[in-house]
Amino acid sequence: MNDSRDILLSLVKNALWGTSCNLTAKPDWDKVLYIARQQTVTGLVAEAIPNLPEEFRPDAGLKLRLHSAVMGIYRSHVLLNSQLAHVKKLMDANGIRSVLFKGQGIAQNYPNPLSRQCGDIDLYVGEDNFLKGMDILEPGVEHDVDDYKDLKHFSIESGGVHVELHRIAEILPGRKADREFQKWTVEELSGPDVRTVRIGDCDVNLPPVDFDPLYIMNHAWHHFINGGIGLRQLCDWTQYLHKFHDRIDAEKLESNLKRFRLTRAWQIMSSFCVKHLGLPAGECPLYGGLYGREADKMLDIVFSEGNFGRHSSARKSPRPAGHFAGKFHSFMKTNRRMLKLLPISSTEVVRSWIYFFVKGMKNVNNRIK
C-alpha cells in the first residue's frame, strides 16, 4: 500500500472501525495530510496515527502541525456547541420549535465526536416560523419572505459561526418528487418521533431515526451532483447507518426512495460506503452491491475535487465580471462537470441539469447571481 489515497482511506477506516492499516512503509505524510485537509478528515487521520508502528508515524514537525490542526477542530466544536445553544434558546424563547440537521448531531455518532471536522449550524423551523425566525436572528431588519420562497434557508453569521435557518430541508429536481418530499419532510419533522439529545449544555431536537438515513444520503448526493463532496460527508452517512441500522424501517425507506426517485442514488452511495469506507454490508439497508464501478468513478471524482468541490481544477477559473458573462461562465462550468458525472448516473444527472438550467434561466431574467 503506497498510494497516498489508499493510505488515507485505510487511516479513515481505522479511525471509524478499528481495522488494521496494513502499511508496509512510512507514508509520504505531507501528501497524506494535504489530501486529508482537502477531504476534511484530518481529525480522523489524527485518531488513527497512534495505532501505527512508531517507525511509520509522522516526524516531530508534522506531528506538531497536526496537533495544532486537531486543537483547532476541538475549539470549533466548543464554539459551534455554544452558538447552537444560543440560537436554540432564542428559538425556544419565542415559541419556535427547531430541529438540528446534520453537523453537531451527526458528530455524536462517531467513536470520538470531536474528531469530526465542524461546518456550520443548520436549524429547521419550517415555513410557518421562517420569517419570525429571521427576525429573531437579525432584529431590526425588515425581511420579505417572498425573497426566500425559492430558497431552502436564510444564512447569517452569529458569534463567528455560520447559521442556516431552514424553511425546508431540501429541494429535489422534478416537481412531483419535490412535492412528495416536502410533504414527507413536514410530516416527519413536525411529528412525535423527533428525538432529543444533549449536545454541550443544551437539549437539541434531531430528526426521527427514519428521516436521517434518506436525508443525509440525499444531501450528500445533492452536493456531489451539483458541486462536489469530501469524504467527511460520506463518513457521516456510514456512521449514522452503523449506529441506527437496526432501527431503520427498511420497507418505509424503500417506498420513500421510489417516491422521491432516489433509489439508484441510494444504491450507488451504498456501494461507495461499503467498498471504500468499510461500512459492513449488513448495516446498510437495501444494499444491493450492484454499482461497484460507479462507486470507483465516484471515488475518483471525490478525490479530484475535495470538500464541496473547492479543490477542483474548475474552481481555478475565475468568474468574469458582468451578470450575463458570469452566468454563462457558470453554465459552461456546470455542463463540463455534468458530462463527467454521466457515466455514474445518467438519469439523475440529466434530471439535475434540467433543474439547474430552468433555475438558471429564472435567475438570469431576475438578475439573480
N, C-alpha and C positions, 0 to 999 in steps of 0.2 A: 504494500500500500504506500505509494509515493506521491500520488496526485493530491495536491492541496485541497481540492474539492472533496475528494473521498475521505481525506483525513478529517476535514471539518464535519462531514456527515457522521463519521464514526464518533467524534467527540460529542456531538449533539446527542446522539443515541445513548452514549454512555451517561450523559447528564440526565436524560429522560428516563432511561430504563435500567441503568447499571450494567449494560452489556460491555463486553471487552472491546478495547480499541484495536488490538492486534497490530500495533505498529512494529515495523521491522527496522526502522532507522529514525533518527531525530528529524522531525519535520522542518520545513522552512517556515519558522514561526512568524516571521514578518508577513509572509504571504497569507498564511492561515488566518492570522488575526486581522489582516486587512479585509479578507473575504468575510470574516465573522462580523466586522463592523458594517459592511455592505448589507448583510443579511439580518442585522440587528439581533445576533445571538451571542454576543460577546460574553454575557453573563453565564450562558450555558457552557461555553468553552471553558470559562474560568472554573466552573464546577467540576469539569472533567479532568483538568490538568493534574490535580493532586493524586488522581488514580493511576497516573502513568509512572513507569520506572523513572527514577531520578535522571538518568542519562538522556531521556527523551524530552524532558521538560524545558521550557524557555530559559534563556540566560537571565542573570540578575536584572539587567536593564529592562528587558521586556517584561519580566515579572512585575517590576515596579510600575511600568506604564499600564499593565493590565490591572494591577491592584487599584490604581487611580481611576481607571475606567469603571471598575466594579463599584467603587465607592460613589462615583457619580450616579450610577444606576440606583444604588441604595438610597441616596439623597433624593433622587427623583420620586421614588416610592413614597418617601415621607412627605414630600411636597404635594404629590397628587392625592394622597390619602387625606391630607389636611384640607385641601381645596374641595375634594369630594364631600367631606363632612360639612364644610361651609356652605356649598351650593345646595346640598341635600336638605340641610336645616332651613335654608332660606325658602325652599320649595314647601317644606312641611309647614312652616310658619304661615304660609299664605294659602294653605289648603290644597296644594298641588301634589298629587301622588306621582313620584318619579321612579323610573326603572333604569338601572345601570346596564348599558350594553358593553360587552367585551372588556378590554382594559383590565382594571384592577379586580374585576370579578373573575375574569379568566385566570389571572395570576394565581388565584387561590387553588387552582387545580394542579399546579406544578409541584414537584417534590420540594423545591425551595422557591416560594413565590417571589422572593427578591431577585432571583436570577433572571426573571423575565424583564426584558427592557421595556420601560414605560413609553406610552404615547400621549394620549390626551384623555379627556373625560367625555363620554357620550351618555347623556341622560335623555330618556324618552319621557315626554309629558303628554303626548297626544295632541290631536287637532284642537280640542276644546280649550286646553290650557296653554296653548303655544304662545299666543300674543301676550297673555298675562305673565308667562314665564320670561319672555323677552324683556318686558317692562321691569321685572324684578332684577334681572341681571344687568340691565342698562337703564337705570332710573333717569328720568328727566329727558329721555329721547323718545320722540313720537315714532311708533312703529306701525306700519301698514301691513297687515297680514297678507294682502294681495301680492306684495312684493316677494313673498315666500311660498306662494301657492304651488310653484313648480319645483321647489327645493325640498330636500329632506330635513334640513336643520338650519338653525341660526348659530353662528360662531362668534365667540368673544374670548379675549384674553382676561383671565381672572386670577390675580395673585401669582402671575408668572406661569400659569397653566392654560393651555388651550381647551376651552369648554365648548362642546357642541350640544345644543338643546334641540332634540328631535321632535318634530311633529309627526313624522312617520319613520319607520325603521329603514326602509329601502324602497327603491323604485325598480321594478322589473321591466325589461323590454317586452312589449306586447301588451295591448290594453286588457285583454281577457285575463292573462296570467297576473298582471299587476292588480287588477280589480279583485281577483280572488285572494291575492297575497295581502292586500290592505285589509280586507275583511278578517282574514285569519289573524293578522297582527293585532288588530283591535280586540278580538275575542280573547286571544292568549294573554295579552298584556294588561287587560282590564279584568281578567278572571280571577278565580280563587287560588290558582296554582302558582302564582308569583311567589318566589322564595325570598326569605330574608336572611342575610348573613352579616356577620360583624367584620368590617374592614377598618383597620385603625381603631378609632374610638367612636365609630358611627355604625348604626344598623342600616344596611342598604338593601333595597329591593333588587333582585335579579330575576330575569325571565324564567318561566317554567322550564322544567327539565326537557320537555318535548319541543320547546321553541328553539333553544340554543343550538342543537346539532345542525338543524337546517339553516338557521340564521347565520351562524358563524361560518359554515361552509359557503353559503351564498355570498356573504360579504367578502370573503377571500376570493371566490371565483369572480365576483364583480370587479374587484380591483385587478385581478390577473388579466382579465379580458380588456379592461379599459385603461390600464396604465402599468401594472406590474405589482408583484408582491415579493416579500422576502420570506425566508424560512420561518421567521417568527410567527407569521400568521398561520402557517401550516402546522407548526408545533402547537399553537393554541388549540387547533381543532383536534389534534391527536390526544392532547391532554384531557380535553373535555370528554371525548369518546371513551378514553381509558377509565375515567372516573365514573361516568354515568351510563356506560353501555348497557348494564343490566337493568336500568330503569327507563330506557327509551322504548316507547311503543312503536315497534318496527312496522306494524300494519298501518298505523296512522301516518308514520313517516313516509312510507311508500305511496300512500294515497296523496299526501301533500306534494311530494316531489312530482308526481304526474300532473297534479292541478297547476303547479307553477312552472312546468316544463323544465325541471331541474334534474331529472333522473340521470341523464348522461353526465352532467357536470358532477353529480354526486359520485358516480362510478369512476370517473377519471381522477377526481380528488382522492377517492378511497384507494385506488391503485397507487397513487403517488405516496400517500402516507404509510401504506403497508410496505411497499417496495423500498422506499428511500428513507423513511423516518422510523421504521421499526415498529409501527403500530401492529399489535397482534391481530391477525385477520378475524379472529373470533370476537374481537372487541369493536369491530366496525359493522354496524347494522347494514344489511343488504349488500355486503361486499360480494362482488362477483369475480374479481380478478381478471377482467376482460380487457383492460386497457393499459397493459404494461408498456407498449411502445409509445403511446400517447403520454404516459407518465414520464418516460425518459425524455421526450421532447419538451415537456413542461419543465422538467428539472434543468435542462439546458437554458431555457429562457429565464427561469428564476435566477440562475447564477449569472447570466449575462446582463440582467437588468438591476438586480438588487432591490432593496426595500422600496415599494411603491414606484419602481422603475427609475429611481433617482440616479442610478449609475449606468443607464443605457447610453449607447452612443448617440441616440436620437436627442437626448437631453442637451447634448453639447451644441446643438444647432440653435442659435438664439432666435427668439420670436421677433420678426421685423416690426417696426413701428407702423402705426396705422391700423385702423379697425379691420378693414377688409383684407389687407395683406396679412395681418396676424391670424385672421380666421382661416385664410387659405393655407397658410403655413401649418396650422394645427390639423386641418383637413388632410393634407398630404402626409403628414407625420402619422396620423391615425391610420390612414389607408395602408401605409407600409407595414405598420405593426399588425394590422388585421390580417394581411396576407401571410405574415409569419406564423400567425396562430391558426390559420385554416386547417393544416394537417392534424391539429389536435382535436378540434371540434367544429366542423364547418357550419352546421346548422346554427349553433349558438353564436358563433362569430358573426354570421350574416345577420342574424336577428339583432345583435348588439350594434352592428354597423348601421342598420336601418334606423334604429332608435337614435344613434349618435347623429346621423345625417338630418333626420327630421328636427331633432332638438337644436342642432347647429343652425339650420335654416331659420328657425324661430328666433334664435339669438341674433343672427345677422339682421333680420328685419327689425328687431327691437334694440339693436346696437348694444347687446349684452356681450361682454368679453367672454 
